[in-house]
């Protein structure tokens, strides 16, 4: 919907009242992205609506909430969220793989969050309902509308003034619209304070992302005027600019000296008008040309040497970079291997701890009995898994402990503590503590009371009990050299029965003997099983600790034999290693010398080939430059010939122009002189004829007047018509000759132009063929 024209605040909607739109010509008709436009009455231009007018513009109305939603969708689609971010390293690049900018998706919303996006028509509908109700029910009173104070001179002042959009900056007062105020008595201001002073200068600060050195242009060069017939030497340096020859170095100084020498040499040349010294002039020019070619060859040699140095530096830098990359790769490989080693060591340690823990648990239960869980023991022991579970079993008691942390504004911030303290009563922040009165333990007569005396005795008894309880008994010092063998406790006596008969006694003795046999056999079996289980340990003890003297001597002899064999083997291995090391040293020295010679020879061959390639490239480039220089010289000579011919033609044209101009001037002068003389004679004759006519008029009759008229008609009108007829006939007769002359002239001119163009093309083709032939001959000669 279009908003009506009229003054409104230049705030969110009016600050952009001056909009400059540059439209490019479109070859194909395109559909406008905006829904509507406003046509100005004077210029006839169309201005599209802004994207968020439906939110900011108070006079922008839509018919329904559906249209409001469509406007919201349209604004969202129109606004492009892709932003171009320049890349500073490739800001001026035109390459595809080095783009000058990057695209990123902008997540920011141009509409602030405090701006309501809801449809404003609900309030209008409510007002319309109230208006209809007031029209139907006369007793109903409409609520009064309260308008907000615009406060033009206060906080909303920026909404009611704007800055004009001008093509150039000009100091002028702001166009300010103030609100109407109460009438006050008129006071005429003084002449000095009538108009506010406008400053003559305005300082505007700018900030740039670049330093001054990066945007510095060429230094300022003032304008100059060259006197006639003079060529200042300073103008020969006009081609030198800042960064390209300035400030001048050694090369520029040498160039200036060569230019001075050349100008001095040109001054010593014989003039072209002197034909007798033409041969001398040619010899001097040939000598100067040879010097210039020698100088150019020296420059080319210097450039080649500089390029060789640069190439050497680049190769050296490349080798250094390659060595650095290799070193980084080795360091990375070493770091990776170290990390793998540490991870394996940690894994082995973890496995070792786990296996040791399992062995300890298995040693506690050697018989392998399955024990049930003792719940009472677990809950009575505060070090059990019930109260302190182990994390390796998958239990983490402090998991999600941050959920129980109290996060309160009043406890975490200083402002909250101050607010909480202000809400507390005074007795909390300023406690009132009353000191206790000391107990009276004496009577008026000065004796201790019975209760106080009882408390003192109880305190002394308690102190004595604590000292006795906390008294630490000194432990006996362990034996330093001897170790006491523990004495086993005696077995309990076997109960016996007194039997009087001998038979019973014999039976009892037989049973006791049988019991002894069984017990001995059991102990013997246990010893045998223990010996079988620990046979390897017994063998190891026998090899290291011999108990008998004979065994000790045998072990000692075996030890000496073993040590002798080890010494012999070590001596033999040492001799073999010395021989092998000597042979390896000789072989390594020979191989090192051979490899060193081969590597040096390879490097020499590579360098020789590289230098040969460089020499061939330099020779080829020199030949190409010579060919180019000869071509440029021929082109220059042809151009000089063309310029001479053009100069001759221009001089000829100028001479013909001057001749025609002088002829025109002379003819015009003659015509003007003849015209003045004819005019004077005609005026004189007119006066004489006028006198004669006046006399004849006075004497003439009516018949004579008619004769005079008839004679005039016969003498002037009829001859004039005959003259025009004759001229037309002559013109028709000459027209065919003029047409034939035009055809002949234009035909010869076109033929000459065509022939000249063909000859010029043939000359160019022949020059190019000659140039290619010379280049080919030079290459074949070299």
DOZAKOL-650021 format. One line per field, with one value per residue (C-alpha): residue number from 1; y, z, x. Coordinates in nm, 3 decimals, padded with zeros to 5 digits. Layout:
<atoms>
n	(NUM,...)
north	(Y,...)
up	(Z,...)
east	(X,...)
</atoms>
This chain:
<atoms>
n	(1,2,3,4,5,6,7,8,9,10,11,12,13,14,15,16,17,18,19,20,21,22,23,24,25,26,27,28,29,30,31,32,33,34,35,36,37,38,39,40,41,42,43,44,45,46,47,48,49,50,51,52,53,54,55,56,57,58,59,60,61,62,63,64,65,66,67,68,69,70,71,72,73,74,75,76,77,78,79,80,81,82,83,84,85,86,87,88,89,90,91,92,93,94,95,96,97,98,99,100,101,102,103,104,105,106,107,108,109,110,111,112,113,114,115,116,117,118,119,120,121,122,123,124,125,126,127,128,129,130,131,132,133,134,135,136,137,138,139,140,141,142,143,144,145,146,147,148,149,150,151,152,153,154,155,156,157,158,159,160,161,162,163,164,165,166,167,168,169,170,171,172,173,174,175,176,177,178,179,180,181,182,183,184,185,186,187,188,189,190,191,192,193,194,195,196,197,198,199,200,201,202,203,204,205,206,207,208,209,210,211,212,213,214,215,216,217,218,219,220,221,222,223,224,225,226,227,228,229,230,231,232,233,234,235,236,237,238,239,240,241,242,243,244,245,246,247,248,249,250,251,252,253,254,255,256,257,258,259,260,261,262,263,264,265,266,267,268,269,270,271,272,273,274,275,276,277,278,279,280,281,282,283,284,285,286,287,288,289,290,291,292,293,294,295,296,297,298,299,300,301,302,303,304,305,306,307,308,309,310,311,312,313,314,315,316,317,318,319,320,321,322,323,324,325,326,327,328,329,330,331,332,333,334,335,336,337,338,339,340,341,342,343,344,345,346,347,348,349,350,351,352,353,354,355,356,357,358,359,360,361,362,363,364,365,366,367,368,369,370,371,372,373,374,375,376,377,378,379,380,381,382,383,384,385,386,387,388,389,390,391,392,393,394,395,396,397,398,399,400,401,402,403,404,405,406,407,408,409,410,411,412,413,414,415,416,417,418,419,420,421,422,423,424,425,426,427,428,429,430,431,432,433,434,435,436,437,438,439,440,441,442,443,444,445,446,447,448,449,450,451,452,453,454,455,456,457,458,459,460,461,462,463,464,465,466,467,468,469,470,471,472,473,474,475,476,477,478,479,480,481,482,483,484,485,486,487,488,489,490,491,492,493,494,495,496,497,498,499,500,501,502,503,504,505,506,507,508,509,510,511,512,513,514,515,516,517,518,519,520,521,522,523,524,525,526,527,528,529,530,531,532,533,534,535,536,537,538,539,540,541,542,543,544,545,546,547,548,549,550,551,552,553,554,555,556,557,558,559,560,561,562,563,564,565,566,567,568,569,570,571,572,573,574,575,576,577,578,579,580,581,582,583,584,585,586,587,588,589,590,591,592,593,594,595,596,597,598,599,600,601,602,603,604,605,606,607,608,609,610,611,612,613,614,615,616,617,618,619,620,621,622,623,624,625,626,627,628,629,630,631,632,633,634,635,636,637,638,639,640,641,642,643,644,645,646,647,648,649,650,651,652,653,654,655,656,657,658,659,660,661,662,663,664,665,666,667,668,669,670,671,672,673,674,675,676,677,678,679,680,681,682,683,684,685,686,687,688,689,690,691,692,693,694,695,696,697,698,699,700,701,702,703,704,705,706,707,708,709,710,711,712,713,714,715,716,717,718,719,720,721,722,723,724,725,726,727,728,729,730,731,732,733,734,735,736,737,738,739,740,741,742,743,744,745,746,747,748,749,750,751,752,753,754,755,756,757,758,759,760,761,762,763,764,765,766,767,768,769,770,771,772,773,774,775,776,777,778,779,780,781,782)
north	(00.000,00.346,00.606,00.950,01.240,01.473,01.584,01.326,01.267,01.175,00.893,00.531,00.591,00.949,00.959,00.825,01.083,01.171,00.855,00.846,00.551,00.454,00.228,00.037,-00.014,-00.357,-00.541,-00.769,-00.674,-00.789,-00.821,-00.577,-00.724,-00.468,-00.482,-00.119,00.223,00.592,00.818,01.173,01.443,01.657,01.435,01.128,00.886,00.578,00.509,00.155,00.100,-00.003,-00.357,-00.286,-00.003,-00.228,-00.225,00.128,00.352,00.459,00.541,00.217,00.007,-00.334,-00.471,-00.783,-00.999,-01.218,-00.925,-00.842,-01.197,-01.168,-00.841,-01.012,-01.303,-01.059,-00.859,-01.180,-01.296,-00.957,-00.919,-01.106,-01.271,-01.355,-01.121,-01.074,-01.070,-00.960,-01.169,-00.932,-01.161,-01.194,-00.872,-00.773,-01.122,-01.222,-01.593,-01.857,-02.056,-01.735,-01.551,-01.196,-01.247,-01.516,-01.557,-01.624,-01.647,-01.352,-01.463,-01.114,-00.976,-00.613,-00.565,-00.510,-00.752,-00.478,-00.398,-00.589,-00.794,-00.842,-00.690,-00.347,-00.390,-00.543,-00.204,-00.045,-00.317,-00.257,00.115,00.045,-00.180,00.089,00.350,00.133,00.066,00.438,00.502,00.239,00.315,00.684,00.619,00.460,00.698,00.654,00.645,00.946,00.891,01.004,01.126,01.110,01.438,01.468,01.657,01.820,02.035,01.747,01.382,01.351,01.649,01.430,01.310,01.658,01.779,01.645,01.723,01.804,01.572,01.796,01.707,01.917,02.013,02.356,02.515,02.593,02.580,02.271,02.259,02.235,02.216,02.299,02.253,02.554,02.721,02.978,03.332,03.548,03.924,04.010,04.119,04.243,04.102,04.308,04.326,04.117,03.832,03.833,03.571,03.267,03.248,02.972,02.829,02.878,02.539,02.193,01.914,01.564,01.270,00.949,00.612,00.372,00.008,00.078,00.255,00.573,00.396,00.156,00.427,00.686,00.825,00.985,01.300,01.630,01.780,02.149,02.275,02.423,02.633,02.562,02.860,02.869,02.714,02.550,02.189,02.166,01.869,01.801,01.717,01.419,01.259,01.296,00.921,00.846,00.810,00.722,00.356,00.334,00.520,00.757,00.803,00.777,00.509,00.415,00.282,00.603,00.817,00.611,00.649,01.028,01.043,00.836,01.067,01.369,01.206,01.122,01.480,01.607,01.356,01.467,01.825,01.725,01.552,01.731,01.880,01.698,01.996,01.951,01.681,01.688,01.547,01.284,01.000,01.131,01.148,00.787,00.660,00.841,00.697,00.343,00.374,00.499,00.212,-00.041,00.118,00.097,-00.269,-00.341,-00.161,-00.359,-00.685,-00.586,-00.514,-00.848,-01.019,-00.843,-00.944,-01.304,-01.300,-01.153,-01.419,-01.689,-01.553,-01.539,-01.894,-02.013,-01.843,-01.997,-02.343,-02.295,-02.177,-02.472,-02.713,-02.543,-02.564,-02.930,-03.001,-02.818,-03.017,-03.342,-03.244,-03.161,-03.491,-03.680,-03.492,-03.570,-03.938,-03.948,-03.780,-04.025,-04.323,-04.178,-04.138,-04.494,-04.619,-04.427,-04.558,-04.917,-04.871,-04.729,-05.018,-05.272,-05.105,-05.103,-05.470,-05.547,-05.376,-05.558,-05.899,-05.832,-05.734,-06.057,-06.264,-06.097,-06.170,-06.528,-06.570,-06.471,-06.758,-07.045,-07.322,-07.154,-07.149,-06.938,-06.694,-06.520,-06.152,-06.047,-05.751,-05.677,-05.663,-05.438,-05.186,-05.198,-05.135,-04.776,-04.864,-05.121,-05.088,-04.980,-04.648,-04.599,-04.775,-04.792,-04.603,-04.893,-05.091,-04.833,-04.639,-04.263,-04.120,-03.759,-03.790,-03.500,-03.327,-02.988,-03.036,-02.997,-02.677,-02.384,-02.110,-01.807,-01.443,-01.340,-01.563,-01.542,-01.166,-00.871,-00.681,-00.977,-00.995,-00.625,-00.662,-00.965,-00.782,-00.484,-00.716,-00.874,-00.724,-00.535,-00.803,-01.039,-00.803,-00.639,-00.912,-00.809,-01.046,-01.017,-01.141,-01.418,-01.344,-01.549,-01.823,-01.758,-02.060,-01.915,-01.845,-01.514,-01.634,-01.705,-02.087,-02.304,-02.446,-02.819,-02.832,-02.646,-02.872,-03.179,-03.044,-02.989,-03.346,-03.490,-03.287,-03.426,-03.782,-03.735,-03.594,-03.892,-04.138,-03.963,-03.975,-04.344,-04.411,-04.214,-04.355,-04.542,-04.857,-04.879,-05.165,-05.411,-05.357,-05.631,-05.854,-05.725,-06.039,-06.333,-06.431,-06.628,-06.936,-06.955,-07.255,-07.435,-07.476,-07.826,-08.044,-08.116,-08.448,-08.731,-08.848,-09.208,-09.458,-09.685,-10.048,-10.311,-10.613,-10.687,-10.760,-10.422,-10.264,-10.451,-10.343,-09.988,-09.999,-10.146,-09.868,-09.606,-09.756,-09.763,-09.401,-09.311,-09.493,-09.318,-08.979,-09.038,-09.148,-08.840,-08.613,-08.803,-08.755,-08.385,-08.347,-08.530,-08.315,-07.998,-08.119,-08.192,-07.848,-07.662,-07.882,-07.594,-07.374,-07.654,-07.701,-07.327,-07.326,-07.624,-07.448,-07.126,-07.245,-07.568,-07.698,-07.968,-07.899,-08.139,-07.981,-07.640,-07.747,-07.897,-07.579,-07.368,-07.578,-07.554,-07.180,-07.144,-07.356,-07.150,-06.822,-06.950,-07.045,-06.704,-06.528,-06.736,-06.668,-06.294,-06.284,-06.463,-06.235,-05.929,-06.048,-06.120,-05.780,-05.600,-05.773,-05.703,-05.338,-05.300,-05.461,-05.254,-04.936,-05.021,-05.105,-04.794,-04.572,-04.715,-04.692,-04.338,-04.227,-04.391,-04.246,-03.904,-03.912,-04.029,-03.767,-03.489,-03.611,-03.622,-03.270,-03.151,-03.306,-03.160,-02.818,-02.845,-02.940,-02.666,-02.406,-02.533,-02.505,-02.154,-02.059,-02.196,-02.014,-01.692,-01.732,-01.801,-01.504,-01.286,-01.393,-01.330,-00.986,-00.910,-01.014,-00.807,-00.512,-00.543,-00.565,-00.263,-00.080,-00.158,-00.055,00.266,00.338,00.272,00.490,00.768,00.741,00.758,01.058,01.232,01.166,01.283,01.595,01.669,01.618,01.839,02.112,02.081,02.110,02.410,02.576,02.509,02.636,02.956,03.004,02.953,03.179,03.456,03.410,03.434,03.746,03.909,03.815,03.943,04.266,04.307,04.233,04.483,04.751,04.688,04.690,05.023,05.177,05.039,05.164,05.512,05.516,05.384,05.648,05.916,05.780,05.752,06.116,06.214,05.987,06.119,06.476,06.382,06.185,06.469,06.709,06.455,06.400,06.761,06.776,06.430,06.373,06.070,05.917,05.943,05.771,05.472,05.444,05.447,05.166,04.955,05.004,04.908,04.592,04.497,04.584,04.423,04.150,03.962,03.956,03.837,03.539,03.456,03.472,03.226,02.985,03.001,02.942,02.633,02.494,02.550,02.391,02.078,02.053,02.078,01.836,01.523,01.648,01.716,01.367,01.207,01.411,01.306,00.939,00.956,01.135,00.902,00.590,00.683,00.788,00.458,00.262,00.458,00.406,00.031,00.004,00.195,-00.033,-00.349,-00.221,-00.141,-00.492,-00.644,-00.433,-00.551,-00.914,-00.882,-00.714,-00.992,-01.256,-01.086,-01.065,-01.437,-01.524,-01.326,-01.491,-01.835,-01.760,-01.635,-01.952,-02.171,-01.983,-02.020)
up	(00.000,-00.080,00.188,00.129,00.068,00.357,00.624,00.879,01.121,00.960,01.204,01.106,00.810,00.720,00.758,00.406,00.234,-00.006,-00.200,-00.511,-00.736,-01.025,-01.270,-01.537,-01.880,-01.906,-02.233,-02.113,-01.903,-01.545,-01.275,-00.992,-00.653,-00.473,-00.459,-00.528,-00.592,-00.544,-00.847,-00.795,-00.944,-01.100,-01.231,-01.312,-01.156,-00.959,-00.613,-00.478,-00.121,00.142,00.274,00.632,00.582,00.711,01.053,01.081,00.873,01.084,00.775,00.591,00.619,00.491,00.453,00.668,00.870,00.564,00.369,00.670,00.662,00.286,00.339,00.604,00.368,00.085,00.304,00.411,00.051,-00.081,00.174,00.072,00.364,00.166,00.256,00.063,00.285,00.102,00.129,00.191,00.040,-00.290,-00.286,-00.643,-00.791,-01.101,-01.082,-01.012,-00.763,-00.576,-00.530,-00.408,-00.159,00.035,00.084,00.425,00.558,00.774,01.078,01.204,01.179,01.057,01.266,01.639,01.880,02.055,01.730,01.723,01.409,01.482,01.275,01.395,01.268,01.592,01.766,01.467,01.476,01.847,01.787,01.504,01.733,02.000,01.740,01.615,01.971,02.047,01.732,01.833,02.207,02.290,02.657,02.576,02.604,02.388,02.584,02.519,02.313,02.483,02.234,02.322,02.349,02.035,02.234,01.922,02.110,02.337,02.284,01.952,01.795,01.559,01.393,01.270,01.088,00.797,00.604,00.233,-00.023,-00.241,-00.502,-00.313,00.047,00.149,00.488,00.555,00.860,00.921,00.806,01.153,01.221,01.583,01.756,01.809,02.144,02.340,02.211,02.383,02.359,02.055,02.136,01.849,01.871,01.823,01.485,01.609,01.742,01.471,01.256,01.395,01.290,01.041,01.071,00.763,00.799,00.892,01.002,00.921,01.059,00.862,00.950,00.703,00.719,00.538,00.640,00.469,00.301,00.121,-00.029,-00.091,-00.446,-00.652,-00.502,-00.615,-00.927,-00.995,-01.338,-01.556,-01.872,-02.128,-02.300,-02.676,-02.849,-02.528,-02.408,-02.035,-01.932,-01.644,-01.887,-02.015,-01.674,-01.693,-01.752,-01.407,-01.143,-00.777,-00.737,-01.100,-01.108,-00.817,-00.585,-00.834,-00.786,-00.956,-01.267,-01.310,-01.265,-01.532,-01.763,-01.713,-01.786,-02.104,-02.216,-02.161,-02.358,-02.640,-02.654,-02.664,-02.944,-03.137,-03.109,-03.271,-03.567,-03.904,-04.028,-04.287,-04.522,-04.564,-04.829,-04.817,-04.461,-04.519,-04.507,-04.178,-04.032,-04.142,-03.983,-03.657,-03.648,-03.719,-03.441,-03.198,-03.298,-03.228,-02.888,-02.812,-02.915,-02.694,-02.405,-02.460,-02.464,-02.132,-01.988,-02.112,-01.956,-01.626,-01.637,-01.704,-01.412,-01.186,-01.301,-01.232,-00.881,-00.823,-00.953,-00.721,-00.426,-00.521,-00.547,-00.212,-00.057,-00.206,-00.059,00.279,00.262,00.162,00.450,00.687,00.559,00.599,00.951,01.039,00.894,01.096,01.412,01.349,01.289,01.604,01.807,01.672,01.758,02.105,02.161,02.043,02.276,02.571,02.491,02.476,02.802,02.971,02.836,02.962,03.305,03.322,03.226,03.481,03.760,03.660,03.657,03.992,04.139,04.008,04.150,04.489,04.487,04.379,04.657,04.914,04.803,04.730,04.776,04.527,04.755,04.651,04.926,04.951,05.006,05.369,05.362,05.730,05.692,05.386,05.559,05.885,05.706,05.577,05.347,05.150,04.799,04.936,05.069,04.848,04.511,04.283,03.956,03.767,03.833,03.649,03.947,03.966,04.284,04.184,03.839,03.752,04.071,03.901,03.903,04.279,04.277,04.392,04.127,04.268,04.170,04.535,04.614,04.296,04.234,04.445,04.354,04.466,04.799,04.854,04.773,05.001,05.283,05.243,05.288,05.611,05.948,06.161,06.425,06.160,06.027,06.365,06.628,06.987,07.209,07.583,07.775,08.029,08.392,08.565,08.798,09.167,09.311,09.654,09.948,10.120,10.375,10.100,10.101,09.791,09.740,09.750,09.382,09.275,09.483,09.329,08.975,09.043,09.170,08.871,08.631,08.793,08.771,08.404,08.328,08.493,08.297,07.969,08.042,08.124,07.812,07.578,07.721,07.444,07.541,07.407,07.161,07.196,06.962,06.703,06.703,06.476,06.379,06.513,06.439,06.683,06.551,06.661,06.887,06.771,07.021,07.174,07.058,07.286,07.468,07.314,07.547,07.663,07.831,08.101,07.997,08.244,08.008,07.803,07.487,07.489,07.551,07.255,07.035,07.151,07.078,06.734,06.661,06.779,06.560,06.264,06.326,06.330,06.002,05.838,05.966,05.854,05.511,05.479,05.577,05.338,05.050,05.132,05.131,04.800,04.640,04.772,04.638,04.297,04.286,04.387,04.206,03.989,04.294,04.470,04.166,04.155,04.526,04.478,04.194,04.391,04.754,04.818,05.167,05.168,05.131,04.838,04.657,04.719,04.571,04.267,04.217,04.253,03.992,03.754,03.809,03.727,03.412,03.305,03.366,03.172,02.878,02.891,02.892,02.595,02.403,02.482,02.372,02.049,01.983,02.054,01.804,01.542,01.602,01.573,01.242,01.116,01.222,01.046,00.730,00.750,00.793,00.487,00.284,00.405,00.323,-00.025,-00.080,00.062,-00.174,-00.467,-00.380,-00.316,-00.656,-00.827,-00.653,-00.739,-01.097,-01.111,-00.969,-01.215,-01.508,-01.391,-01.347,-01.686,-01.853,-01.668,-01.767,-02.126,-02.122,-01.976,-02.242,-02.518,-02.377,-02.348,-02.705,-02.835,-02.645,-02.779,-03.137,-03.081,-02.940,-03.233,-03.473,-03.283,-03.280,-03.656,-03.709,-03.489,-03.680,-04.012,-03.877,-03.747,-04.085,-04.265,-04.013,-04.071,-04.446,-04.392,-04.164,-04.424,-04.693,-04.462,-04.380,-04.752,-04.819,-04.523,-04.645,-04.992,-04.850,-04.642,-04.949,-05.155,-04.868,-04.843,-05.221,-05.229,-04.928,-05.098,-05.419,-05.227,-05.049,-05.379,-05.555,-05.267,-05.267,-05.643,-05.620,-05.337,-05.528,-05.850,-05.662,-05.497,-05.830,-06.006,-05.727,-05.755,-06.138,-06.112,-05.854,-06.084,-06.386,-06.175,-06.084,-06.450,-06.562,-06.281,-06.398,-06.759,-06.652,-06.440,-06.736,-06.967,-06.708,-06.705,-07.088,-07.149,-07.264,-07.202,-07.541,-07.480,-07.142,-07.305,-07.564,-07.293,-07.101,-07.415,-07.496,-07.141,-07.158,-07.494,-07.392,-07.040,-06.982,-07.310,-07.317,-06.955,-07.035,-07.340,-07.126,-06.869,-07.145,-07.301,-06.959,-06.895,-07.235,-07.173,-06.827,-06.970,-07.234,-06.978,-06.727,-06.918,-06.948,-06.570,-06.491,-06.720,-06.555,-06.206,-06.303,-06.450,-06.142,-05.885,-06.081,-06.098,-05.729,-05.607,-05.827,-05.687,-05.325,-05.386,-05.551,-05.267,-05.005,-05.193,-05.232,-04.860,-04.768,-05.007,-04.850,-04.500,-04.612,-04.782,-04.473,-04.250,-04.485,-04.491,-04.109,-04.072,-04.332,-04.142,-03.812,-03.976,-04.127,-03.791,-03.618,-03.887,-03.861,-03.482)
east	(00.000,00.128,00.160,00.008,00.238,00.286,00.530,00.625,00.913,01.241,01.303,01.310,01.089,01.178,01.554,01.586,01.369,01.654,01.732,01.949,01.862,02.087,01.910,02.096,01.937,01.780,01.750,01.473,01.174,01.203,00.946,00.998,01.066,00.857,00.483,00.401,00.553,00.489,00.477,00.591,00.374,00.650,00.923,00.713,00.969,00.870,01.019,00.977,00.866,01.115,01.130,01.019,00.771,00.494,00.670,00.814,00.587,00.287,00.077,00.157,-00.160,-00.259,-00.609,-00.578,-00.345,-00.289,-00.146,00.074,00.214,00.273,00.464,00.678,00.758,00.835,01.077,01.249,01.291,01.408,01.687,01.996,02.175,02.487,02.769,03.091,03.399,03.717,04.031,04.319,04.585,04.392,04.192,04.287,04.295,04.097,04.181,03.918,04.126,04.224,03.891,03.899,03.615,03.431,03.057,02.909,02.556,02.458,02.257,02.181,01.827,01.798,01.485,01.563,01.399,01.200,01.011,00.683,00.619,00.249,-00.028,-00.136,-00.494,-00.626,-00.617,-00.797,-01.063,-01.109,-01.152,-01.398,-01.608,-01.612,-01.712,-02.000,-02.112,-02.112,-02.319,-02.576,-02.586,-02.597,-02.529,-02.193,-01.900,-01.591,-01.265,-01.051,-00.740,-00.423,-00.163,00.203,00.387,00.605,00.871,01.012,01.263,01.368,01.455,01.264,01.432,01.640,01.317,01.221,01.532,01.731,02.047,02.005,02.160,02.378,02.641,02.896,02.944,02.819,02.787,02.421,02.197,01.985,01.625,01.470,01.096,01.010,00.679,00.452,00.507,00.314,00.318,00.572,00.629,00.835,01.189,01.401,01.753,02.061,02.236,02.531,02.314,02.048,02.217,02.402,02.764,02.840,03.191,03.406,03.580,03.468,03.698,03.576,03.770,03.810,03.949,04.106,04.210,04.538,04.853,04.964,05.255,05.022,04.800,05.072,05.055,05.330,05.481,05.335,05.492,05.414,05.319,05.590,05.625,05.897,06.054,06.063,06.367,06.486,06.475,06.556,06.759,06.521,06.238,06.434,06.374,05.995,05.957,06.101,05.829,05.823,05.912,06.028,06.356,06.298,06.475,06.760,07.022,07.346,07.170,06.971,07.281,07.464,07.164,07.167,07.541,07.495,07.213,07.440,07.721,07.480,07.351,07.710,07.787,07.477,07.596,07.929,07.762,07.796,07.468,07.260,07.275,07.655,07.692,08.071,08.077,07.810,08.065,08.206,07.857,07.786,08.111,08.034,07.682,07.811,08.068,07.801,07.571,07.850,07.906,07.536,07.525,07.828,07.660,07.339,07.535,07.695,07.351,07.220,07.525,07.459,07.094,07.191,07.434,07.166,06.920,07.177,07.231,06.857,06.821,07.099,06.931,06.598,06.755,06.927,06.604,06.419,06.676,06.646,06.268,06.289,06.528,06.296,05.998,06.193,06.297,05.937,05.825,06.088,05.990,05.625,05.707,05.922,05.645,05.389,05.609,05.671,05.299,05.237,05.514,05.368,05.021,05.152,05.345,05.034,04.827,05.084,05.094,04.717,04.708,04.982,04.788,04.471,04.645,04.816,04.479,04.326,04.614,04.573,04.201,04.268,04.530,04.272,04.051,04.291,04.038,03.801,03.503,03.207,03.122,02.793,02.769,02.762,02.525,02.567,02.947,02.922,02.699,02.896,03.230,03.239,03.531,03.327,03.186,02.853,02.985,03.292,03.252,03.554,03.547,03.706,03.390,03.183,03.049,03.107,02.954,03.026,02.868,02.634,02.734,02.702,02.322,02.324,02.527,02.315,02.315,02.148,02.172,02.179,02.477,02.692,02.699,02.798,02.482,02.271,02.456,02.402,02.031,02.001,02.178,01.943,01.641,01.770,01.675,01.923,01.970,02.112,02.379,02.443,02.409,02.365,02.570,02.541,02.844,02.773,02.813,03.086,02.968,03.000,03.184,03.261,03.040,03.007,03.259,03.513,03.499,03.451,03.112,03.055,02.950,03.263,03.483,03.312,03.363,03.733,03.780,03.592,03.808,04.128,04.000,03.903,04.246,04.419,04.202,04.284,04.657,04.638,04.435,04.658,04.979,05.167,05.351,05.705,05.733,06.017,06.307,06.345,06.651,06.925,07.114,06.916,06.558,06.357,06.184,05.824,05.749,05.434,05.162,05.138,04.855,04.572,04.598,04.402,04.131,04.180,03.964,04.087,04.033,04.123,04.146,04.459,04.270,04.112,04.449,04.601,04.313,04.359,04.733,04.665,04.415,04.663,04.935,04.700,04.614,04.983,05.039,04.748,04.856,05.216,05.097,04.884,05.174,05.403,05.153,05.123,05.501,05.528,05.260,05.431,05.766,05.616,05.451,05.768,06.022,06.152,06.203,06.391,06.615,06.686,06.772,07.001,07.186,07.234,07.258,07.440,07.412,07.684,08.056,08.093,07.808,07.958,08.291,08.116,07.913,08.225,08.410,08.114,08.106,08.478,08.440,08.142,08.327,08.629,08.409,08.241,08.580,08.697,08.377,08.397,08.762,08.678,08.383,08.600,08.864,08.599,08.434,08.772,08.843,08.495,08.518,08.852,08.717,08.398,08.607,08.815,08.505,08.324,08.623,08.645,08.271,08.264,08.543,08.369,08.028,08.182,08.352,08.032,07.817,08.062,08.080,07.699,07.674,07.937,07.752,07.425,07.577,07.748,07.421,07.236,07.496,07.486,07.107,07.128,07.385,07.162,06.861,07.062,07.193,06.844,06.707,06.990,06.912,06.544,06.621,06.850,06.576,06.323,06.563,06.622,06.247,06.191,06.468,06.303,05.967,06.124,06.283,05.957,05.778,06.037,05.980,05.607,05.645,05.866,05.611,05.330,05.531,05.582,05.213,05.120,05.359,05.213,04.861,04.965,05.118,04.807,04.594,04.801,04.784,04.410,04.371,04.574,04.376,04.052,04.175,04.288,03.964,03.755,03.956,03.913,03.544,03.501,03.698,03.507,03.181,03.265,03.371,03.062,02.842,02.995,02.954,02.598,02.510,02.658,02.472,02.157,02.180,02.227,01.942,01.728,01.788,01.710,01.403,01.276,01.310,01.139,00.868,00.795,00.775,00.612,00.254,00.027,00.103,00.475,00.429,00.256,00.534,00.796,00.616,00.585,00.951,01.054,00.847,00.994,01.351,01.367,01.108,01.129,01.514,01.523,01.299,01.509,01.829,01.686,01.585,01.931,02.098,01.883,01.972,02.346,02.317,02.152,02.419,02.703,02.554,02.655,03.014,03.026,02.893,03.154,03.431,03.314,03.307,03.657,03.801,03.637,03.729,04.097,04.097,03.950,04.190,04.486,04.372,04.326,04.667,04.836,04.672,04.775,05.131,05.151,05.031,05.283,05.559,05.459,05.450,05.787,05.937,05.807,05.942,06.280,06.279,06.195,06.460,06.723,06.624,06.643,06.983,07.114,06.992,07.149,07.480,07.486)
</atoms>
